[in-house]
């Protein structure tokens, strides 16, 4: 589990083909202080497992659905990626709960500079539109963002200077593909309501009272 608050950006130094996917060698600094084999790490919003670790690099493998559902298949040597170690229970939750389970690949539609801030619009897969609300949370390439505006499946975000400078967002351009993860709470609410409908129950005050609310 992650927060969507990027700790640092790293660079992909090497990509090797493995059975069913790719092995990535990524250089970084800060997160290597206590990173170890077996740890979970978010790479551009994708939860991966550290397979090897040195003083200057770490390695992760991506296979199966991870390759087909994320932008990792598009990665090239030299790409700058957002990095975040898994959340510790003693940490403050500065962003929102992010699983690192990408729900789809979106595309940057437009980037504008607005004074000191930036505005980024992203087109997300239409199937995800039902989960999106104004001022709701979403992760774009692992960055926790608040939705400022929605127009069908086009979302707009306001990016503060700190986030702009300390993530790879300042390197992106219109047309770039991004990993999208919706708020996990939205998925649980959907499942909850589907179960009520299938069981022919009704979401009303009497039903909630029975549950102790």
C-alpha positions as CSV (number, residue, x, y, z in Angstrom):
1,X,0.0,0.0,0.0
2,X,1.2,3.5,-0.9
3,X,0.2,7.1,-0.4
4,X,0.8,8.7,-3.8
5,X,3.4,11.0,-2.3
6,X,6.5,10.5,-4.5
7,X,9.7,10.1,-2.6
8,X,12.1,10.7,-5.5
9,X,12.4,10.1,-9.2
10,X,14.7,7.4,-10.6
11,X,16.1,6.5,-14.0
12,X,15.8,3.2,-15.9
13,X,19.3,2.2,-16.7
14,X,18.7,-1.2,-18.2
15,X,15.8,-3.3,-19.5
16,X,16.1,-7.0,-20.1
17,X,13.6,-9.4,-21.5
18,X,12.5,-12.3,-19.2
19,X,9.9,-15.0,-19.6
20,X,6.6,-13.2,-20.1
21,X,7.9,-9.7,-19.3
22,X,10.8,-7.4,-18.5
23,X,13.4,-6.9,-15.8
24,X,14.2,-3.3,-15.0
25,X,17.3,-1.9,-13.4
26,X,16.6,1.5,-11.9
27,X,19.0,4.0,-10.4
28,X,18.0,6.1,-7.4
29,X,19.4,7.5,-4.1
30,X,17.1,8.3,-1.2
31,X,15.0,5.1,-1.3
32,X,18.0,2.8,-1.4
33,X,18.9,3.7,2.2
34,X,16.7,0.9,3.6
35,X,15.4,-0.9,0.5
36,X,15.8,-4.6,0.5
37,X,15.0,-7.6,-1.6
38,X,11.3,-8.6,-1.3
39,X,10.1,-5.0,-0.6
40,X,7.2,-3.6,-2.6
41,X,7.9,-0.4,-4.5
42,X,5.7,1.8,-6.7
43,X,7.3,2.6,-10.1
44,X,5.2,5.1,-11.9
45,X,2.2,3.9,-9.9
46,X,2.8,0.1,-10.5
47,X,3.4,-2.0,-7.4
48,X,6.5,-4.2,-8.1
49,X,8.8,-6.4,-5.9
50,X,12.5,-5.6,-5.5
51,X,14.5,-8.6,-6.8
52,X,18.0,-7.2,-6.3
53,X,19.4,-4.2,-4.6
54,X,22.8,-2.4,-4.5
55,X,24.1,0.9,-3.3
56,X,23.1,2.7,-6.5
57,X,20.4,0.5,-8.2
58,X,17.6,-1.8,-7.6
59,X,15.9,-4.4,-9.9
60,X,12.3,-5.3,-10.4
61,X,10.4,-7.7,-12.7
62,X,7.2,-7.0,-14.5
63,X,5.2,-9.9,-16.1
64,X,1.8,-11.0,-17.1
65,X,-1.1,-8.6,-16.6
66,X,1.3,-5.9,-15.3
67,X,2.8,-5.7,-18.8
68,X,-0.6,-5.6,-20.5
69,X,-2.4,-3.2,-18.2
70,X,0.3,-0.6,-17.6
71,X,2.7,1.6,-19.5
72,X,5.7,-0.6,-18.5
73,X,5.7,-2.2,-21.9
74,X,6.5,1.3,-23.3
75,X,9.4,1.9,-21.0
76,X,12.8,2.6,-22.6
77,X,16.3,3.1,-21.1
78,X,16.7,6.6,-19.8
79,X,13.1,7.0,-18.8
80,X,12.5,9.0,-15.5
81,X,10.1,7.3,-13.2
82,X,8.2,8.2,-10.0
83,X,9.3,6.1,-7.0
84,X,7.6,5.4,-3.6
85,X,8.3,2.8,-1.0
86,X,5.5,1.0,0.7
87,X,3.6,2.8,3.4
88,X,4.6,2.2,7.0
89,X,1.8,2.3,9.6
90,X,3.6,4.9,11.6
91,X,3.7,7.3,8.7
92,X,1.3,10.2,8.0
93,X,-1.0,9.6,5.1
94,X,-0.3,12.7,3.1
95,X,-2.0,11.6,-0.1
96,X,-4.6,8.9,-0.3
97,X,-4.6,5.1,-0.1
98,X,-2.9,3.8,-3.3
99,X,-2.6,0.1,-4.0
100,X,-0.3,0.2,-7.0
101,X,-2.8,-1.8,-8.9
102,X,-3.3,0.1,-12.2
103,X,-6.8,0.2,-13.5
104,X,-6.1,1.5,-17.0
105,X,-3.8,3.6,-19.2
106,X,-4.7,7.2,-19.8
107,X,-3.4,9.9,-22.1
108,X,-2.3,13.5,-21.3
109,X,-4.5,15.8,-23.3
110,X,-3.2,19.2,-22.3
111,X,-0.7,20.9,-20.0
112,X,-1.0,24.6,-19.1
113,X,1.1,26.9,-16.9
114,X,-1.2,28.9,-14.6
115,X,1.0,31.4,-12.7
116,X,3.2,29.3,-10.4
117,X,1.0,26.3,-10.8
118,X,0.2,23.9,-13.7
119,X,-3.0,22.4,-15.1
120,X,-2.9,19.0,-16.6
121,X,-5.8,17.3,-18.4
122,X,-5.9,13.6,-18.8
123,X,-8.2,11.3,-20.8
124,X,-8.9,8.1,-18.9
125,X,-10.5,4.9,-20.2
126,X,-14.3,5.4,-20.4
127,X,-14.9,2.4,-18.2
128,X,-13.4,4.3,-15.3
129,X,-15.7,7.3,-15.7
130,X,-18.3,6.0,-13.2
131,X,-15.7,6.1,-10.4
132,X,-14.7,9.7,-10.9
133,X,-16.0,12.7,-9.0
134,X,-14.9,16.3,-8.6
135,X,-12.5,16.7,-5.7
136,X,-12.1,13.0,-5.6
137,X,-8.7,11.3,-5.4
138,X,-6.9,9.5,-8.2
139,X,-3.3,8.4,-8.9
140,X,-1.6,9.3,-12.1
141,X,1.7,7.5,-12.7
142,X,1.7,7.0,-8.9
143,X,1.1,10.6,-8.0
144,X,-1.8,11.3,-5.7
145,X,-3.9,14.0,-7.3
146,X,-7.2,15.7,-6.6
147,X,-9.7,16.0,-9.5
148,X,-10.4,19.7,-10.1
149,X,-12.8,19.2,-13.0
150,X,-14.4,16.3,-14.8
151,X,-15.9,16.3,-18.3
152,X,-17.0,12.8,-19.1
153,X,-13.7,10.8,-19.0
154,X,-11.5,13.9,-19.2
155,X,-10.0,15.0,-15.9
156,X,-8.2,18.2,-15.0
157,X,-5.8,18.6,-12.1
158,X,-4.0,21.6,-10.6
159,X,-0.4,20.8,-9.9
160,X,1.5,22.8,-7.3
161,X,5.2,23.7,-7.9
162,X,6.5,21.2,-5.4
163,X,4.7,18.3,-7.1
164,X,5.7,19.6,-10.5
165,X,9.4,19.7,-9.6
166,X,9.7,16.6,-7.5
167,X,7.9,14.1,-9.8
168,X,8.3,13.3,-13.5
169,X,5.2,15.4,-14.4
170,X,7.5,18.3,-15.5
171,X,8.9,16.0,-18.2
172,X,5.5,14.9,-19.6
173,X,3.8,16.3,-22.7
174,X,0.5,16.0,-24.5
175,X,0.0,12.6,-26.0
176,X,2.1,10.8,-23.3
177,X,0.5,7.6,-21.8
178,X,0.1,7.4,-18.0
179,X,-0.9,4.8,-15.5
180,X,-4.3,5.4,-13.8
181,X,-5.5,4.1,-10.5
182,X,-8.9,5.1,-9.1
183,X,-9.6,5.5,-5.5
184,X,-10.0,2.0,-4.0
185,X,-12.9,3.2,-1.8
186,X,-15.0,3.8,-5.0
187,X,-14.5,0.1,-6.0
188,X,-15.7,-1.1,-2.6
189,X,-18.8,1.1,-2.7
190,X,-19.6,-0.2,-6.2
191,X,-19.3,-3.8,-5.0
192,X,-21.4,-3.0,-1.9
193,X,-24.2,-1.6,-4.0
194,X,-24.1,-4.4,-6.6
195,X,-24.5,-6.9,-3.7
196,X,-27.5,-5.0,-2.4
197,X,-29.2,-5.0,-5.8
198,X,-28.5,-8.7,-6.4
199,X,-29.9,-9.6,-3.0
200,X,-32.9,-7.4,-3.7
201,X,-32.1,-5.4,-0.6
202,X,-32.7,-1.7,-0.1
203,X,-30.3,0.8,1.1
204,X,-32.5,2.6,3.6
205,X,-32.5,3.8,7.2
206,X,-34.0,0.5,8.6
207,X,-31.4,-1.6,6.8
208,X,-28.6,0.6,8.1
209,X,-29.9,0.4,11.6
210,X,-29.8,-3.4,11.5
211,X,-26.1,-3.1,10.7
212,X,-25.6,-0.9,13.7
213,X,-25.3,2.5,12.0
